[in-house]
């Protein structure tokens, strides 16, 4: 469990968090709406879908762990831990699967509901 949590937090290391959000999480929850970085799950290519999956994971982790110092401490641990890196990759895989389904696997097959 501890390794899984650390892996999740590790992804947040690369996510930029505005200073106001990091300093006052409660106030940030009540601030202006966040930028819509996911206007759609539809992408033109699988590569764009993968990039979107990475963005979704990074933004999710950034919302959960807003303390920049904590992110840095976790990064120092996960950089040398292949298991933690694999956990991070599994998170991206889960998001990518959702995006691939939304894109009907890049229009190569019929949507699952019309079989």
N, C-alpha and C positions, 0 to 999 in steps of 0.2 A: 504494500500500500504506500509506504513512504517513498519507494523508488518511483511508483507511478505518479505520485503528486510532484515529485521533483522533476520528472520528465515533462509534465504538463507545464510546470513553472519555467522550465528551461527554454521553452519556445518563446516565452515572453521577453526574453533578453534582447531579442532583435526588434521588438515592437516599440516604436516611439510612443511615449505617453506625454501629453501636454502637462506642463508644470502644475497648472491648476488642478488637474485630475489627480496627479500624484500627491499633492499636498493635502487636499481635502476631499476624500472619497465621498462622504455624505453630501457635500455641496455639489459635487460633480454629478451625482445622480439626479439632481434637480435642475441642472443647468440646461442650456439650449440643446436641442436634439443633436445627436452625433451625425457626422457626415454619412450619407448613404453610400457605403462602399460596395453594396451588393444590390444594384438596381434590378438585377435579374440573374438567375442561375444559367441562363442560356449563353453559351459561348460559341465562337466560330470554329474553334479547333480544340482537340484534346489538350494541347499545351496550355492554351488559355484557361481551360478547365482546371488543370493542375495548379496553375498560378493562382486561380481564384480559391482553390482548396487551401493552399498555403496561407493566403491572406485571411481566410475565415478562421483558421487555427490561430494565427498570430493575433488577430484582433480579439478573439475570445480570451486567449491567455492574458493579453494586455488589459482586458477589462477585469479579469479576476485578480491579477497581481499587479497592482499599480505602483508598488514601491520599487524604484529603480535600484536601490542598494540591494534589496533582496534578489532581484533579477540577476544582478551581477554575481552575487554569491553562488546562486544556482548554476549560472553559466560556467563558472570555474570548475564546478563538480561534473557537469554533464559533458564538457568538452572531451574528457578522457574516458567516458563510460559508454561503450557500444550499446549496452542494454537500454540505457536512457535514450540514446539517439534513435534506436529502433522503436521505442515507444512513441517518440515524437513523429516518426515516419508513419506509424500506424494511425495516428490521429489524422494526418493528412490523407491517408488512404480512405478513411471513413468518410471524410468530407468529399473526396474526389468521387467516390461511388455515388453519392447523392447527386452530385453535379452531372455525372455521366448518365444517370437515369433520367434526369431532367432534360438532357440533350438527346435522349433516345440513342445513346452510345454513338453520338455524332451522326445521327440520322441514318445509320446503317441497318436499323431494324425497326420494326413497328413498336409503338409504345406497349408496355406490358399489359395494359388494360384492354388492348384490342386483339389479343392472340386468339 
